[in-house]
Structures are given as C-alpha cells and as structure tokens.
Amino acid sequence: LSGLDPAQPYFQGTPTEVRLDKSDADFVDVIHTDSAPTIPNLGFGISPAIGHIDFYPNGGEQMPGCGKNPVSQIVDLDGIWEGTRDFVACNHLRSYKYYSDSIVYPDGFLGYPCASYDLFQSGNCFPCPEEGCPNMGHYADKFKDKYKNDFVKFYLNTGEARDFPLWRYKVTVTLSGKSKVKGYVNVALYGSDGNTKQYQITKGTLKPDNTYTAYIDAEVNVGEVTKVKFLWNNNWINPTFPKLGAATITVEAGETR
C-alpha cells in the first residue's frame, strides 16, 4: 500500500484505526511532500512516519518548483486546469508526480536512511548502507522484508520539474598550484550512461593542496564514471595569471558506494 502524502488535517495524531498505518497492509510505504504544519503553513500532509518505510523528498515540506510565481504556475505547460490546481496544492500533488516518474525510472529516487533532512543535506548519511537504499515510489517494495519493526525515515532530493529523479554523488577535489586565488571550482561527470552538467564544488578562497568536498544531486545516473571535467575561474582579472589544477578528484556514487 503506497501512501501519497496522506492527509494531515483531521488525521494527524488520531488512533491507527482512523488513519493510514503500517498495520493496514503487509507493506506500507509513504511519500511525504507537504508535511509542514497545517496552521500556519497550510501543509496538507501528515508528518510523522507511519509506514514500514517513509520517504521525505526534499525534507518533506517544501518541494522545489512549487515556489514559482502564481502566474507562471497557473499558465503552466500542463494547461490552466493543472496549473491552477498546482498553485493551490503544489507540494501535496508532487507525491503522485514522483510516483508516476518512479515507474519510468526503476533506478531513481534512492532514499537514504537518516535521522533528519539537515544531516542528509550535509552528507552525514552518505553513501547507502551495505544493504542498499530503497527506491521511493513504485519499486519501494523491493525492500519489503528489510524493515519490519522500527519507523525508518528516508531522505532524498528531487528536481524542480519532470523528470524528477536525481542521483547523489560525493565529489572530493584536491587542488594543486603555486598561489591561492579567489574564485570557484566546477566539476562535471561523464560516464557510460550519460553526462552531467557542471556543479559547483566550492567558491571563495582556493588554496593549493587543500581538499574540497561537495555532494551533488545529478540529473543523470552516469553509470560507470569514465571522465571528470574540472574547471576553475577567478572572480576578477588577475594580472599574475595564477594557475590551478586538480591533483586528485574522487567521485563516490551513493548507490554503489
């Protein structure tokens, strides 16, 4: 049984007979997309974990792409009817859009077990544990027998619009060069199944021999990494033409570790 942002008003805090609960089926998975408090935030979805596994994409409260201005959202690509509905309940309705995308992407929407979204964002719950991460949505039941007792929360990030799945990588760059400069470092991943756009790894003072780490949520699962593109730029024209390179770059895929 898959709960797509089960309702909060009149249901949160009620006995299990009244609301969705893990006792309702052999396996209950839940996607929380609008779990901010109804008062004052108008969240429509229930926030506690209530299934065998509970997914909190983007933290479960505010979905990317739902903060657009009303006009652009109402006159959306999907037409005025869907646009108006999305404006009123965009976060709430993301749950079924993620679910339908999950059917098309069996390897997408990996949920990382974590105590909180902040810890997930800072990389504390990366990579997936040895037994792997469940896929939010249609293929969550691959994990049917792994979580029987406790309530487990899984976190992940999604895109702002279709296609929604993102794949998480840890990228670590050690710089080489003679002098420090101010600027930024970008990295793009190339692999057997596709390439990513450039992602910023760090910005500010760039020091040779220093190591910088970032977690990127890429729009493609690149598969086996074949090449990494490294770019740096300084913020203003520097007459000394400083040179920077990457001594090493390490890429870790969340799923396969």
Secondary structure, 3 states (H helix, E strand, C coil): CEEECCECCCCCCCCCCCCCCHHHCCCCEEECCCCCCHHHHCCCECCCCCCCEEEEECCCCCCCCCCCCHHHHHCCCCCHHHHHHHHHHHHHHHHHHHHHHHHHCCCCCECEECCCHHHHHCCCCCCCCCCCCCECCCCHHHHCCCCCCCCEEEEECECCCCCCECEEEEEEEEEEECCCEEEEEEEEEEECCEECCCEEEEEEEECCCCEEEEEEEECCCCCCEEEEEEEEEECCCCCCCCCEEEEEEEEEECCCC
